[in-house]
Amino acid sequence: MIDTTNTSGHAMWRLIAEELRAEILERRLREGDRLPSEKALAQRFGVNRHTARQAIASLADEGFVEARRGSGTFVTGETVHIHRLRVRTRMSANADPRLAAASLQVLENSFEKAPPEVREQLRLDHDDVVRVETLRVAGDKPISMGTLWFDARRLPGIADEIRHTGSVTAALRNLGVDDYVRTSTVMGARLATNAEAVQMKLPLGSVVLLVRALDSYIDGTPLEWGIGRFAAQRVMLDIEHPMA
């Protein structure tokens, strides 16, 4: 048997859980499939049964598997939503009806001095911005958090409108912005912070997908700069490639 911590200092049970989680999300293990036994997992990964048990318990806490007395542990198939990133990315127009109906909550908002990156992205000649912190929930599961910045001189009431409508698109429409387009999307991933894990009801050590995006008015003037954090175990991102 090998040590329960690998050379990078990560607990082996966590690495095993990540491997099994990936198999579930990629549908190599499907809803209703029986998970290999603790003994089989211990042999597969070269660990003791206690370590395998910890990995299974972690997946159970996340809702991916459930133990059935006398039968074993089975995949429950937590819902994974597909969010399409398009030239006109609108959650309400998403092909996944559960995402289209997802609620958007404003957690916090403030008028503040623009950080250098925000000022650069929005191409501002001043420092006045509105920052809006959001949480999006599909069904009873939080799926993403967002930090959005807007030019405070153009859209001083944007936070109140988002709070009132539960939609960025509807809020912008109420403020006279009838159409806008996505002009930049950069993606990455990292571990969720403690605060993100609490807000999105994720186990510590969960992965979030980062989407740094710029939306612009039709004439190309920057409108909104934002950083979205999507729960990787609940959302897959599909980038649309327009035909030439």
Residue, then its C-alpha position, 0 to 999 in steps of 0.5 A: m500500500i502507498d502513503t495516503t498523501n502523494t508527493s504533491g501533498h494532496a490527500m489520496w482520498r481527494l484525488i480518488a474522489e476527483e477521478l471518480r467524479a470525472e467519470i460520473l460527469e463524463r458519463r463513464l459512470r452513469e446514474g444507477d451504476r454501482l460503484p466499485s467496492e472499497k476493496a476494488l477501489a483500494q486495489r485500483f489506486g494502491v491505497n488502503r480501504h479506509t482511504a477509499r472509504q473517505a473518497i466515497a464518503s466525499l462523493a456522497d456528501e456532494g450528492f454524486v453517489e448514495a449507499r444502499r444497505g446490502s446492495g452497495t454504492f450507486v451513482t445518483g447522477e447530480t444534474v449537470h447543466i450546459h451553459r452556452l457562451r455565445v456572441r449574445t450570451r443570455m442565461s434566459a435564452n439558454a437551451d437548458p430550460r433549467l438554466a433559463a429559469a435560474s434565479l439571479q440574486v444580488l448579494e452585494n453592490s457598491f459604488e467604488k473606484a475602478p481597479p486598474e484592470v476594470r478601468e482598462q477593460l471598460r476603457l474609462d476616462h474616470d474611476d467611477v464604477v458600480r460593482v455587483e456581486t451575484l449568485r445564480v441558483a438553478g432549482d435548489k442548487p447554486i451554480s455560479m457567482g459573479t462579480l460585475w462592473f459597470d460604468a457608474r456614470r452611464l448606469p448608476g441604477i444597474a444594481d437596483e435594476i438587477r435586484h428588481t428584475g433578477s436578470v442582467t439583460a432585463a436590467l439593462r433593457n430597463l435602462g435603455v440598453d436593448d442589445y449588446v454582444r460578448t466581445s471577449t471571453v477568457m476561461g480558466a479554473r481554480l479551487a473554490t475559496n472558502a467563501e465561494a464554497v459556502q455560498m455555492k454549497l460546495p465541499l472544500g476543495s471543489v473546482v470552479l470554472l472561471v469566465r472573465a468576460l467583456d460585453s459591449y454595446i453594439d458600437g463596440t463600446p465596453l458595457e460590462w466587465g465580469i468574472g464568473r465562477f461556475a461550480a464545475q460539478r454542476v455546470m459545463l461550458d459550451i463555447e459557440h463557434p460562429m460559422a465563417 
